[in-house]
Amino acid sequence: MARGPRVVAIGGGTGLSTLLRGLKETTSNITAVVTVADDGGSSGKLRDELG
């Protein structure tokens, strides 16, 4: 079961990846909305790390 506050992050690129990496230590209840206009560099990391 997800624990911690519910967090929704919207964005893309390195900034979102960095933010989510930090949030993972505070809550497991994270939803990320990644823009489709992103070039895929950091978005690929997000998919690998967060599923």
mmCIF entry with sequence, helices, sheets and N, C-alpha, C, O atoms, coordinates in Angstrom:
data_MODEL
# 
_entry.id   MODEL 
# 
_entity.id                         1 
_entity.type                       polymer 
_entity.pdbx_number_of_molecules   1 
# 
_entity_poly.entity_id                      1 
_entity_poly.type                           'polypeptide(L)' 
_entity_poly.nstd_linkage                   no 
_entity_poly.nstd_monomer                   no 
_entity_poly.pdbx_seq_one_letter_code       MARGPRVVAIGGGTGLSTLLRGLKETTSNITAVVTVADDGGSSGKLRDELG 
_entity_poly.pdbx_seq_one_letter_code_can   MARGPRVVAIGGGTGLSTLLRGLKETTSNITAVVTVADDGGSSGKLRDELG 
_entity_poly.pdbx_strand_id                 A 
# 
loop_
_entity_poly_seq.entity_id 
_entity_poly_seq.num 
_entity_poly_seq.mon_id 
_entity_poly_seq.hetero 
1 1  MET n 
1 2  ALA n 
1 3  ARG n 
1 4  GLY n 
1 5  PRO n 
1 6  ARG n 
1 7  VAL n 
1 8  VAL n 
1 9  ALA n 
1 10 ILE n 
1 11 GLY n 
1 12 GLY n 
1 13 GLY n 
1 14 THR n 
1 15 GLY n 
1 16 LEU n 
1 17 SER n 
1 18 THR n 
1 19 LEU n 
1 20 LEU n 
1 21 ARG n 
1 22 GLY n 
1 23 LEU n 
1 24 LYS n 
1 25 GLU n 
1 26 THR n 
1 27 THR n 
1 28 SER n 
1 29 ASN n 
1 30 ILE n 
1 31 THR n 
1 32 ALA n 
1 33 VAL n 
1 34 VAL n 
1 35 THR n 
1 36 VAL n 
1 37 ALA n 
1 38 ASP n 
1 39 ASP n 
1 40 GLY n 
1 41 GLY n 
1 42 SER n 
1 43 SER n 
1 44 GLY n 
1 45 LYS n 
1 46 LEU n 
1 47 ARG n 
1 48 ASP n 
1 49 GLU n 
1 50 LEU n 
1 51 GLY n 
# 
_struct_asym.id          A 
_struct_asym.entity_id   1 
# 
loop_
_struct_conf.conf_type_id 
_struct_conf.id 
_struct_conf.pdbx_PDB_helix_id 
_struct_conf.beg_label_comp_id 
_struct_conf.beg_label_asym_id 
_struct_conf.beg_label_seq_id 
_struct_conf.pdbx_beg_PDB_ins_code 
_struct_conf.end_label_comp_id 
_struct_conf.end_label_asym_id 
_struct_conf.end_label_seq_id 
_struct_conf.pdbx_end_PDB_ins_code 
_struct_conf.beg_auth_comp_id 
_struct_conf.beg_auth_asym_id 
_struct_conf.beg_auth_seq_id 
_struct_conf.end_auth_comp_id 
_struct_conf.end_auth_asym_id 
_struct_conf.end_auth_seq_id 
_struct_conf.pdbx_PDB_helix_class 
_struct_conf.details 
_struct_conf.pdbx_PDB_helix_length 
HELX_P HELX_P1 AA1 GLY A 13 ? LEU A 23 ? GLY A 13 LEU A 23 1 ? 11 
HELX_P HELX_P2 AA2 GLY A 41 ? LEU A 50 ? GLY A 41 LEU A 50 1 ? 10 
# 
_struct_conf_type.id          HELX_P 
_struct_conf_type.criteria    ? 
_struct_conf_type.reference   ? 
# 
_struct_sheet.id               AA1 
_struct_sheet.type             ? 
_struct_sheet.number_strands   2 
_struct_sheet.details          ? 
# 
_struct_sheet_order.sheet_id     AA1 
_struct_sheet_order.range_id_1   1 
_struct_sheet_order.range_id_2   2 
_struct_sheet_order.offset       ? 
_struct_sheet_order.sense        parallel 
# 
loop_
_struct_sheet_range.sheet_id 
_struct_sheet_range.id 
_struct_sheet_range.beg_label_comp_id 
_struct_sheet_range.beg_label_asym_id 
_struct_sheet_range.beg_label_seq_id 
_struct_sheet_range.pdbx_beg_PDB_ins_code 
_struct_sheet_range.end_label_comp_id 
_struct_sheet_range.end_label_asym_id 
_struct_sheet_range.end_label_seq_id 
_struct_sheet_range.pdbx_end_PDB_ins_code 
_struct_sheet_range.beg_auth_comp_id 
_struct_sheet_range.beg_auth_asym_id 
_struct_sheet_range.beg_auth_seq_id 
_struct_sheet_range.end_auth_comp_id 
_struct_sheet_range.end_auth_asym_id 
_struct_sheet_range.end_auth_seq_id 
AA1 1 VAL A 7  ? GLY A 11 ? VAL A 7  GLY A 11 
AA1 2 ILE A 30 ? VAL A 34 ? ILE A 30 VAL A 34 
# 
loop_
_atom_site.group_PDB 
_atom_site.id 
_atom_site.type_symbol 
_atom_site.label_atom_id 
_atom_site.label_alt_id 
_atom_site.label_comp_id 
_atom_site.label_asym_id 
_atom_site.label_entity_id 
_atom_site.label_seq_id 
_atom_site.pdbx_PDB_ins_code 
_atom_site.Cartn_x 
_atom_site.Cartn_y 
_atom_site.Cartn_z 
_atom_site.occupancy 
_atom_site.B_iso_or_equiv 
_atom_site.pdbx_formal_charge 
_atom_site.auth_seq_id 
_atom_site.auth_comp_id 
_atom_site.auth_asym_id 
_atom_site.auth_atom_id 
_atom_site.pdbx_PDB_model_num 
ATOM 1   N N  . MET A 1 1  ? 0.843  -1.185 0.000   1.00 0.00 ? 1  MET A N  1 
ATOM 2   C CA . MET A 1 1  ? 0.000  0.000  0.000   1.00 0.00 ? 1  MET A CA 1 
ATOM 3   C C  . MET A 1 1  ? 0.887  1.248  0.000   1.00 0.00 ? 1  MET A C  1 
ATOM 4   O O  . MET A 1 1  ? 1.932  1.276  0.651   1.00 0.00 ? 1  MET A O  1 
ATOM 5   N N  . ALA A 1 2  ? 0.465  2.264  -0.728  1.00 0.00 ? 2  ALA A N  1 
ATOM 6   C CA . ALA A 1 2  ? 1.226  3.506  -0.815  1.00 0.00 ? 2  ALA A CA 1 
ATOM 7   C C  . ALA A 1 2  ? 1.202  4.222  0.529   1.00 0.00 ? 2  ALA A C  1 
ATOM 8   O O  . ALA A 1 2  ? 0.174  4.271  1.205   1.00 0.00 ? 2  ALA A O  1 
ATOM 9   N N  . ARG A 1 3  ? 2.352  4.775  0.905   1.00 0.00 ? 3  ARG A N  1 
ATOM 10  C CA . ARG A 1 3  ? 2.457  5.474  2.180   1.00 0.00 ? 3  ARG A CA 1 
ATOM 11  C C  . ARG A 1 3  ? 2.975  6.888  1.960   1.00 0.00 ? 3  ARG A C  1 
ATOM 12  O O  . ARG A 1 3  ? 3.730  7.153  1.025   1.00 0.00 ? 3  ARG A O  1 
ATOM 13  N N  . GLY A 1 4  ? 2.555  7.787  2.840   1.00 0.00 ? 4  GLY A N  1 
ATOM 14  C CA . GLY A 1 4  ? 3.007  9.162  2.771   1.00 0.00 ? 4  GLY A CA 1 
ATOM 15  C C  . GLY A 1 4  ? 2.002  10.033 2.050   1.00 0.00 ? 4  GLY A C  1 
ATOM 16  O O  . GLY A 1 4  ? 0.967  9.554  1.586   1.00 0.00 ? 4  GLY A O  1 
ATOM 17  N N  . PRO A 1 5  ? 2.313  11.320 1.958   1.00 0.00 ? 5  PRO A N  1 
ATOM 18  C CA . PRO A 1 5  ? 1.396  12.244 1.290   1.00 0.00 ? 5  PRO A CA 1 
ATOM 19  C C  . PRO A 1 5  ? 1.274  11.936 -0.195  1.00 0.00 ? 5  PRO A C  1 
ATOM 20  O O  . PRO A 1 5  ? 2.198  11.401 -0.809  1.00 0.00 ? 5  PRO A O  1 
ATOM 21  N N  . ARG A 1 6  ? 0.131  12.277 -0.760  1.00 0.00 ? 6  ARG A N  1 
ATOM 22  C CA . ARG A 1 6  ? -0.077 12.120 -2.202  1.00 0.00 ? 6  ARG A CA 1 
ATOM 23  C C  . ARG A 1 6  ? 0.562  13.299 -2.922  1.00 0.00 ? 6  ARG A C  1 
ATOM 24  O O  . ARG A 1 6  ? 0.315  14.455 -2.577  1.00 0.00 ? 6  ARG A O  1 
ATOM 25  N N  . VAL A 1 7  ? 1.379  13.004 -3.915  1.00 0.00 ? 7  VAL A N  1 
ATOM 26  C CA . VAL A 1 7  ? 2.091  14.042 -4.654  1.00 0.00 ? 7  VAL A CA 1 
ATOM 27  C C  . VAL A 1 7  ? 1.880  13.822 -6.142  1.00 0.00 ? 7  VAL A C  1 
ATOM 28  O O  . VAL A 1 7  ? 2.026  12.705 -6.639  1.00 0.00 ? 7  VAL A O  1 
ATOM 29  N N  . VAL A 1 8  ? 1.532  14.902 -6.857  1.00 0.00 ? 8  VAL A N  1 
ATOM 30  C CA . VAL A 1 8  ? 1.459  14.868 -8.314  1.00 0.00 ? 8  VAL A CA 1 
ATOM 31  C C  . VAL A 1 8  ? 2.467  15.886 -8.829  1.00 0.00 ? 8  VAL A C  1 
ATOM 32  O O  . VAL A 1 8  ? 2.422  17.057 -8.452  1.00 0.00 ? 8  VAL A O  1 
ATOM 33  N N  . ALA A 1 9  ? 3.375  15.439 -9.688  1.00 0.00 ? 9  ALA A N  1 
ATOM 34  C CA . ALA A 1 9  ? 4.379  16.320 -10.278 1.00 0.00 ? 9  ALA A CA 1 
ATOM 35  C C  . ALA A 1 9  ? 4.166  16.350 -11.786 1.00 0.00 ? 9  ALA A C  1 
ATOM 36  O O  . ALA A 1 9  ? 4.009  15.309 -12.425 1.00 0.00 ? 9  ALA A O  1 
ATOM 37  N N  . ILE A 1 10 ? 4.162  17.560 -12.348 1.00 0.00 ? 10 ILE A N  1 
ATOM 38  C CA . ILE A 1 10 ? 3.940  17.735 -13.782 1.00 0.00 ? 10 ILE A CA 1 
ATOM 39  C C  . ILE A 1 10 ? 5.165  18.424 -14.363 1.00 0.00 ? 10 ILE A C  1 
ATOM 40  O O  . ILE A 1 10 ? 5.615  19.443 -13.839 1.00 0.00 ? 10 ILE A O  1 
ATOM 41  N N  . GLY A 1 11 ? 5.704  17.872 -15.446 1.00 0.00 ? 11 GLY A N  1 
ATOM 42  C CA . GLY A 1 11 ? 6.856  18.505 -16.073 1.00 0.00 ? 11 GLY A CA 1 
ATOM 43  C C  . GLY A 1 11 ? 7.589  17.554 -16.969 1.00 0.00 ? 11 GLY A C  1 
ATOM 44  O O  . GLY A 1 11 ? 7.002  16.645 -17.555 1.00 0.00 ? 11 GLY A O  1 
ATOM 45  N N  . GLY A 1 12 ? 8.876  17.769 -17.072 1.00 0.00 ? 12 GLY A N  1 
ATOM 46  C CA . GLY A 1 12 ? 9.720  16.927 -17.905 1.00 0.00 ? 12 GLY A CA 1 
ATOM 47  C C  . GLY A 1 12 ? 11.162 17.340 -17.747 1.00 0.00 ? 12 GLY A C  1 
ATOM 48  O O  . GLY A 1 12 ? 11.465 18.373 -17.151 1.00 0.00 ? 12 GLY A O  1 
ATOM 49  N N  . GLY A 1 13 ? 12.025 16.548 -18.270 1.00 0.00 ? 13 GLY A N  1 
ATOM 50  C CA . GLY A 1 13 ? 13.438 16.880 -18.252 1.00 0.00 ? 13 GLY A CA 1 
ATOM 51  C C  . GLY A 1 13 ? 14.114 16.567 -16.935 1.00 0.00 ? 13 GLY A C  1 
ATOM 52  O O  . GLY A 1 13 ? 13.566 15.884 -16.070 1.00 0.00 ? 13 GLY A O  1 
ATOM 53  N N  . THR A 1 14 ? 15.316 17.087 -16.812 1.00 0.00 ? 14 THR A N  1 
ATOM 54  C CA . THR A 1 14 ? 16.157 16.790 -15.662 1.00 0.00 ? 14 THR A CA 1 
ATOM 55  C C  . THR A 1 14 ? 15.561 17.293 -14.355 1.00 0.00 ? 14 THR A C  1 
ATOM 56  O O  . THR A 1 14 ? 15.721 16.652 -13.317 1.00 0.00 ? 14 THR A O  1 
ATOM 57  N N  . GLY A 1 15 ? 14.879 18.424 -14.392 1.00 0.00 ? 15 GLY A N  1 
ATOM 58  C CA . GLY A 1 15 ? 14.291 18.980 -13.171 1.00 0.00 ? 15 GLY A CA 1 
ATOM 59  C C  . GLY A 1 15 ? 13.279 18.044 -12.540 1.00 0.00 ? 15 GLY A C  1 
ATOM 60  O O  . GLY A 1 15 ? 13.298 17.835 -11.327 1.00 0.00 ? 15 GLY A O  1 
ATOM 61  N N  . LEU A 1 16 ? 12.398 17.481 -13.349 1.00 0.00 ? 16 LEU A N  1 
ATOM 62  C CA . LEU A 1 16 ? 11.381 16.568 -12.823 1.00 0.00 ? 16 LEU A CA 1 
ATOM 63  C C  . LEU A 1 16 ? 12.030 15.296 -12.292 1.00 0.00 ? 16 LEU A C  1 
ATOM 64  O O  . LEU A 1 16 ? 11.637 14.789 -11.242 1.00 0.00 ? 16 LEU A O  1 
ATOM 65  N N  . SER A 1 17 ? 13.009 14.788 -13.002 1.00 0.00 ? 17 SER A N  1 
ATOM 66  C CA . SER A 1 17 ? 13.713 13.583 -12.563 1.00 0.00 ? 17 SER A CA 1 
ATOM 67  C C  . SER A 1 17 ? 14.362 13.799 -11.201 1.00 0.00 ? 17 SER A C  1 
ATOM 68  O O  . SER A 1 17 ? 14.273 12.942 -10.322 1.00 0.00 ? 17 SER A O  1 
ATOM 69  N N  . THR A 1 18 ? 15.008 14.932 -11.031 1.00 0.00 ? 18 THR A N  1 
ATOM 70  C CA . THR A 1 18 ? 15.664 15.257 -9.768  1.00 0.00 ? 18 THR A CA 1 
ATOM 71  C C  . THR A 1 18 ? 14.645 15.398 -8.648  1.00 0.00 ? 18 THR A C  1 
ATOM 72  O O  . THR A 1 18 ? 14.856 14.895 -7.545  1.00 0.00 ? 18 THR A O  1 
ATOM 73  N N  . LEU A 1 19 ? 13.547 16.076 -8.927  1.00 0.00 ? 19 LEU A N  1 
ATOM 74  C CA . LEU A 1 19 ? 12.487 16.254 -7.937  1.00 0.00 ? 19 LEU A CA 1 
ATOM 75  C C  . LEU A 1 19 ? 11.928 14.910 -7.476  1.00 0.00 ? 19 LEU A C  1 
ATOM 76  O O  . LEU A 1 19 ? 11.791 14.669 -6.276  1.00 0.00 ? 19 LEU A O  1 
ATOM 77  N N  . LEU A 1 20 ? 11.610 14.046 -8.420  1.00 0.00 ? 20 LEU A N  1 
ATOM 78  C CA . LEU A 1 20 ? 11.012 12.755 -8.080  1.00 0.00 ? 20 LEU A CA 1 
ATOM 79  C C  . LEU A 1 20 ? 11.983 11.858 -7.330  1.00 0.00 ? 20 LEU A C  1 
ATOM 80  O O  . LEU A 1 20 ? 11.575 11.101 -6.449  1.00 0.00 ? 20 LEU A O  1 
ATOM 81  N N  . ARG A 1 21 ? 13.238 11.934 -7.664  1.00 0.00 ? 21 ARG A N  1 
ATOM 82  C CA . ARG A 1 21 ? 14.242 11.139 -6.956  1.00 0.00 ? 21 ARG A CA 1 
ATOM 83  C C  . ARG A 1 21 ? 14.254 11.524 -5.470  1.00 0.00 ? 21 ARG A C  1 
ATOM 84  O O  . ARG A 1 21 ? 14.353 10.658 -4.601  1.00 0.00 ? 21 ARG A O  1 
ATOM 85  N N  . GLY A 1 22 ? 14.156 12.812 -5.191  1.00 0.00 ? 22 GLY A N  1 
ATOM 86  C CA . GLY A 1 22 ? 14.105 13.261 -3.801  1.00 0.00 ? 22 GLY A CA 1 
ATOM 87  C C  . GLY A 1 22 ? 12.805 12.895 -3.114  1.00 0.00 ? 22 GLY A C  1 
ATOM 88  O O  . GLY A 1 22 ? 12.806 12.505 -1.947  1.00 0.00 ? 22 GLY A O  1 
ATOM 89  N N  . LEU A 1 23 ? 11.693 13.017 -3.828  1.00 0.00 ? 23 LEU A N  1 
ATOM 90  C CA . LEU A 1 23 ? 10.388 12.705 -3.242  1.00 0.00 ? 23 LEU A CA 1 
ATOM 91  C C  . LEU A 1 23 ? 10.243 11.232 -2.885  1.00 0.00 ? 23 LEU A C  1 
ATOM 92  O O  . LEU A 1 23 ? 9.522  10.891 -1.947  1.00 0.00 ? 23 LEU A O  1 
ATOM 93  N N  . LYS A 1 24 ? 10.919 10.356 -3.622  1.00 0.00 ? 24 LYS A N  1 
ATOM 94  C CA . LYS A 1 24 ? 10.832 8.917  -3.352  1.00 0.00 ? 24 LYS A CA 1 
ATOM 95  C C  . LYS A 1 24 ? 11.236 8.581  -1.921  1.00 0.00 ? 24 LYS A C  1 
ATOM 96  O O  . LYS A 1 24 ? 10.789 7.576  -1.369  1.00 0.00 ? 24 LYS A O  1 
ATOM 97  N N  . GLU A 1 25 ? 12.085 9.421  -1.314  1.00 0.00 ? 25 GLU A N  1 
ATOM 98  C CA . GLU A 1 25 ? 12.542 9.168  0.046   1.00 0.00 ? 25 GLU A CA 1 
ATOM 99  C C  . GLU A 1 25 ? 11.518 9.616  1.078   1.00 0.00 ? 25 GLU A C  1 
ATOM 100 O O  . GLU A 1 25 ? 11.612 9.233  2.244   1.00 0.00 ? 25 GLU A O  1 
ATOM 101 N N  . THR A 1 26 ? 10.535 10.428 0.665   1.00 0.00 ? 26 THR A N  1 
ATOM 102 C CA . THR A 1 26 ? 9.521  10.955 1.573   1.00 0.00 ? 26 THR A CA 1 
ATOM 103 C C  . THR A 1 26 ? 8.196  10.226 1.458   1.00 0.00 ? 26 THR A C  1 
ATOM 104 O O  . THR A 1 26 ? 7.509  10.032 2.461   1.00 0.00 ? 26 THR A O  1 
ATOM 105 N N  . THR A 1 27 ? 7.827  9.820  0.256   1.00 0.00 ? 27 THR A N  1 
ATOM 106 C CA . THR A 1 27 ? 6.531  9.182  0.031   1.00 0.00 ? 27 THR A CA 1 
ATOM 107 C C  . THR A 1 27 ? 6.630  8.162  -1.095  1.00 0.00 ? 27 THR A C  1 
ATOM 108 O O  . THR A 1 27 ? 7.454  8.289  -2.001  1.00 0.00 ? 27 THR A O  1 
ATOM 109 N N  . SER A 1 28 ? 5.782  7.157  -1.019  1.00 0.00 ? 28 SER A N  1 
ATOM 110 C CA . SER A 1 28 ? 5.702  6.195  -2.124  1.00 0.00 ? 28 SER A CA 1 
ATOM 111 C C  . SER A 1 28 ? 4.430  6.422  -2.926  1.00 0.00 ? 28 SER A C  1 
ATOM 112 O O  . SER A 1 28 ? 4.081  5.618  -3.791  1.00 0.00 ? 28 SER A O  1 
ATOM 113 N N  . ASN A 1 29 ? 3.742  7.515  -2.639  1.00 0.00 ? 29 ASN A N  1 
ATOM 114 C CA . ASN A 1 29 ? 2.453  7.823  -3.251  1.00 0.00 ? 29 ASN A CA 1 
ATOM 115 C C  . ASN A 1 29 ? 2.634  8.966  -4.254  1.00 0.00 ? 29 ASN A C  1 
ATOM 116 O O  . ASN A 1 29 ? 2.110  10.062 -4.055  1.00 0.00 ? 29 ASN A O  1 
ATOM 117 N N  . ILE A 1 30 ? 3.382  8.703  -5.334  1.00 0.00 ? 30 ILE A N  1 
ATOM 118 C CA . ILE A 1 30 ? 3.761  9.729  -6.312  1.00 0.00 ? 30 ILE A CA 1 
ATOM 119 C C  . ILE A 1 30 ? 3.147  9.417  -7.671  1.00 0.00 ? 30 ILE A C  1 
ATOM 120 O O  . ILE A 1 30 ? 3.181  8.280  -8.142  1.00 0.00 ? 30 ILE A O  1 
ATOM 121 N N  . THR A 1 31 ? 2.588  10.453 -8.288  1.00 0.00 ? 31 THR A N  1 
ATOM 122 C CA . THR A 1 31 ? 2.141  10.365 -9.677  1.00 0.00 ? 31 THR A CA 1 
ATOM 123 C C  . THR A 1 31 ? 2.925  11.399 -10.468 1.00 0.00 ? 31 THR A C  1 
ATOM 124 O O  . THR A 1 31 ? 2.954  12.573 -10.097 1.00 0.00 ? 31 THR A O  1 
ATOM 125 N N  . ALA A 1 32 ? 3.561  10.973 -11.558 1.00 0.00 ? 32 ALA A N  1 
ATOM 126 C CA . ALA A 1 32 ? 4.320  11.888 -12.408 1.00 0.00 ? 32 ALA A CA 1 
ATOM 127 C C  . ALA A 1 32 ? 3.647  11.978 -13.766 1.00 0.00 ? 32 ALA A C  1 
ATOM 128 O O  . ALA A 1 32 ? 3.371  10.961 -14.402 1.00 0.00 ? 32 ALA A O  1 
ATOM 129 N N  . VAL A 1 33 ? 3.385  13.205 -14.209 1.00 0.00 ? 33 VAL A N  1 
ATOM 130 C CA . VAL A 1 33 ? 2.847  13.456 -15.541 1.00 0.00 ? 33 VAL A CA 1 
ATOM 131 C C  . VAL A 1 33 ? 3.984  14.083 -16.340 1.00 0.00 ? 33 VAL A C  1 
ATOM 132 O O  . VAL A 1 33 ? 4.363  15.231 -16.106 1.00 0.00 ? 33 VAL A O  1 
ATOM 133 N N  . VAL A 1 34 ? 4.522  13.315 -17.284 1.00 0.00 ? 34 VAL A N  1 
ATOM 134 C CA . VAL A 1 34 ? 5.687  13.755 -18.049 1.00 0.00 ? 34 VAL A CA 1 
ATOM 135 C C  . VAL A 1 34 ? 5.228  14.211 -19.422 1.00 0.00 ? 34 VAL A C  1 
ATOM 136 O O  . VAL A 1 34 ? 4.527  13.478 -20.120 1.00 0.00 ? 34 VAL A O  1 
ATOM 137 N N  . THR A 1 35 ? 5.616  15.409 -19.810 1.00 0.00 ? 35 THR A N  1 
ATOM 138 C CA . THR A 1 35 ? 5.212  15.968 -21.089 1.00 0.00 ? 35 THR A CA 1 
ATOM 139 C C  . THR A 1 35 ? 5.728  15.128 -22.256 1.00 0.00 ? 35 THR A C  1 
ATOM 140 O O  . THR A 1 35 ? 6.857  14.638 -22.222 1.00 0.00 ? 35 THR A O  1 
ATOM 141 N N  . VAL A 1 36 ? 4.907  14.967 -23.276 1.00 0.00 ? 36 VAL A N  1 
ATOM 142 C CA . VAL A 1 36 ? 5.325  14.197 -24.450 1.00 0.00 ? 36 VAL A CA 1 
ATOM 143 C C  . VAL A 1 36 ? 6.268  14.999 -25.338 1.00 0.00 ? 36 VAL A C  1 
ATOM 144 O O  . VAL A 1 36 ? 6.862  14.440 -26.259 1.00 0.00 ? 36 VAL A O  1 
ATOM 145 N N  . ALA A 1 37 ? 6.417  16.294 -25.081 1.00 0.00 ? 37 ALA A N  1 
ATOM 146 C CA . ALA A 1 37 ? 7.317  17.132 -25.864 1.00 0.00 ? 37 ALA A CA 1 
ATOM 147 C C  . ALA A 1 37 ? 8.760  17.014 -25.382 1.00 0.00 ? 37 ALA A C  1 
ATOM 148 O O  . ALA A 1 37 ? 9.667  17.575 -25.996 1.00 0.00 ? 37 ALA A O  1 
ATOM 149 N N  . ASP A 1 38 ? 8.976  16.293 -24.292 1.00 0.00 ? 38 ASP A N  1 
ATOM 150 C CA . ASP A 1 38 ? 10.313 16.111 -23.754 1.00 0.00 ? 38 ASP A CA 1 
ATOM 151 C C  . ASP A 1 38 ? 11.165 15.310 -24.738 1.00 0.00 ? 38 ASP A C  1 
ATOM 152 O O  . ASP A 1 38 ? 10.630 14.502 -25.498 1.00 0.00 ? 38 ASP A O  1 
ATOM 153 N N  . ASP A 1 39 ? 12.472 15.522 -24.735 1.00 0.00 ? 39 ASP A N  1 
ATOM 154 C CA . ASP A 1 39 ? 13.350 14.828 -25.681 1.00 0.00 ? 39 ASP A CA 1 
ATOM 155 C C  . ASP A 1 39 ? 13.630 13.373 -25.310 1.00 0.00 ? 39 ASP A C  1 
ATOM 156 O O  . ASP A 1 39 ? 14.231 12.642 -26.097 1.00 0.00 ? 39 ASP A O  1 
ATOM 157 N N  . GLY A 1 40 ? 13.206 12.952 -24.135 1.00 0.00 ? 40 GLY A N  1 
ATOM 158 C CA . GLY A 1 40 ? 13.314 11.544 -23.761 1.00 0.00 ? 40 GLY A CA 1 
ATOM 159 C C  . GLY A 1 40 ? 14.518 11.184 -22.923 1.00 0.00 ? 40 GLY A C  1 
ATOM 160 O O  . GLY A 1 40 ? 14.582 10.067 -22.409 1.00 0.00 ? 40 GLY A O  1 
ATOM 161 N N  . GLY A 1 41 ? 15.462 12.065 -22.763 1.00 0.00 ? 41 GLY A N  1 
ATOM 162 C CA . GLY A 1 41 ? 16.653 11.743 -21.976 1.00 0.00 ? 41 GLY A CA 1 
ATOM 163 C C  . GLY A 1 41 ? 16.316 11.419 -20.535 1.00 0.00 ? 41 GLY A C  1 
ATOM 164 O O  . GLY A 1 41 ? 16.536 10.295 -20.084 1.00 0.00 ? 41 GLY A O  1 
ATOM 165 N N  . SER A 1 42 ? 15.789 12.385 -19.810 1.00 0.00 ? 42 SER A N  1 
ATOM 166 C CA . SER A 1 42 ? 15.424 12.167 -18.414 1.00 0.00 ? 42 SER A CA 1 
ATOM 167 C C  . SER A 1 42 ? 14.136 11.374 -18.283 1.00 0.00 ? 42 SER A C  1 
ATOM 168 O O  . SER A 1 42 ? 13.942 10.667 -17.294 1.00 0.00 ? 42 SER A O  1 
ATOM 169 N N  . SER A 1 43 ? 13.260 11.482 -19.264 1.00 0.00 ? 43 SER A N  1 
ATOM 170 C CA . SER A 1 43 ? 12.001 10.729 -19.217 1.00 0.00 ? 43 SER A CA 1 
ATOM 171 C C  . SER A 1 43 ? 12.276 9.233  -19.211 1.00 0.00 ? 43 SER A C  1 
ATOM 172 O O  . SER A 1 43 ? 11.573 8.472  -18.546 1.00 0.00 ? 43 SER A O  1 
ATOM 173 N N  . GLY A 1 44 ? 13.284 8.813  -19.943 1.00 0.00 ? 44 GLY A N  1 
ATOM 174 C CA . GLY A 1 44 ? 13.668 7.401  -19.944 1.00 0.00 ? 44 GLY A CA 1 
ATOM 175 C C  . GLY A 1 44 ? 14.124 6.951  -18.571 1.00 0.00 ? 44 GLY A C  1 
ATOM 176 O O  . GLY A 1 44 ? 13.814 5.839  -18.144 1.00 0.00 ? 44 GLY A O  1 
ATOM 177 N N  . LYS A 1 45 ? 14.862 7.811  -17.872 1.00 0.00 ? 45 LYS A N  1 
ATOM 178 C CA . LYS A 1 45 ? 15.295 7.494  -16.508 1.00 0.00 ? 45 LYS A CA 1 
ATOM 179 C C  . LYS A 1 45 ? 14.089 7.356  -15.583 1.00 0.00 ? 45 LYS A C  1 
ATOM 180 O O  . LYS A 1 45 ? 14.041 6.450  -14.751 1.00 0.00 ? 45 LYS A O  1 
ATOM 181 N N  . LEU A 1 46 ? 13.112 8.256  -15.730 1.00 0.00 ? 46 LEU A N  1 
ATOM 182 C CA . LEU A 1 46 ? 11.907 8.186  -14.900 1.00 0.00 ? 46 LEU A CA 1 
ATOM 183 C C  . LEU A 1 46 ? 11.176 6.869  -15.115 1.00 0.00 ? 46 LEU A C  1 
ATOM 184 O O  . LEU A 1 46 ? 10.754 6.222  -14.156 1.00 0.00 ? 46 LEU A O  1 
ATOM 185 N N  . ARG A 1 47 ? 11.027 6.476  -16.367 1.00 0.00 ? 47 ARG A N  1 
ATOM 186 C CA . ARG A 1 47 ? 10.346 5.211  -16.658 1.00 0.00 ? 47 ARG A CA 1 
ATOM 187 C C  . ARG A 1 47 ? 11.087 4.045  -16.024 1.00 0.00 ? 47 ARG A C  1 
ATOM 188 O O  . ARG A 1 47 ? 10.461 3.138  -15.477 1.00 0.00 ? 47 ARG A O  1 
ATOM 189 N N  . ASP A 1 48 ? 12.411 4.058  -16.093 1.00 0.00 ? 48 ASP A N  1 
ATOM 190 C CA . ASP A 1 48 ? 13.202 2.970  -15.526 1.00 0.00 ? 48 ASP A CA 1 
ATOM 191 C C  . ASP A 1 48 ? 13.096 2.929  -14.002 1.00 0.00 ? 48 ASP A C  1 
ATOM 192 O O  . ASP A 1 48 ? 12.979 1.853  -13.416 1.00 0.00 ? 48 ASP A O  1 
ATOM 193 N N  . GLU A 1 49 ? 13.137 4.105  -13.357 1.00 0.00 ? 49 GLU A N  1 
ATOM 194 C CA . GLU A 1 49 ? 13.158 4.165  -11.902 1.00 0.00 ? 49 GLU A CA 1 
ATOM 195 C C  . GLU A 1 49 ? 11.782 3.997  -11.270 1.00 0.00 ? 49 GLU A C  1 
ATOM 196 O O  . GLU A 1 49 ? 11.651 3.362  -10.224 1.00 0.00 ? 49 GLU A O  1 
ATOM 197 N N  . LEU A 1 50 ? 10.757 4.563  -11.899 1.00 0.00 ? 50 LEU A N  1 
ATOM 198 C CA . LEU A 1 50 ? 9.438  4.597  -11.263 1.00 0.00 ? 50 LEU A CA 1 
ATOM 199 C C  . LEU A 1 50 ? 8.422  3.686  -11.924 1.00 0.00 ? 50 LEU A C  1 
ATOM 200 O O  . LEU A 1 50 ? 7.306  3.532  -11.428 1.00 0.00 ? 50 LEU A O  1 
ATOM 201 N N  . GLY A 1 51 ? 8.797  3.089  -13.029 1.00 0.00 ? 51 GLY A N  1 
ATOM 202 C CA . GLY A 1 51 ? 7.867  2.159  -13.697 1.00 0.00 ? 51 GLY A CA 1 
ATOM 203 C C  . GLY A 1 51 ? 6.930  2.888  -14.539 1.00 0.00 ? 51 GLY A C  1 
ATOM 204 O O  . GLY A 1 51 ? 6.073  2.279  -15.179 1.00 0.00 ? 51 GLY A O  1 
# 
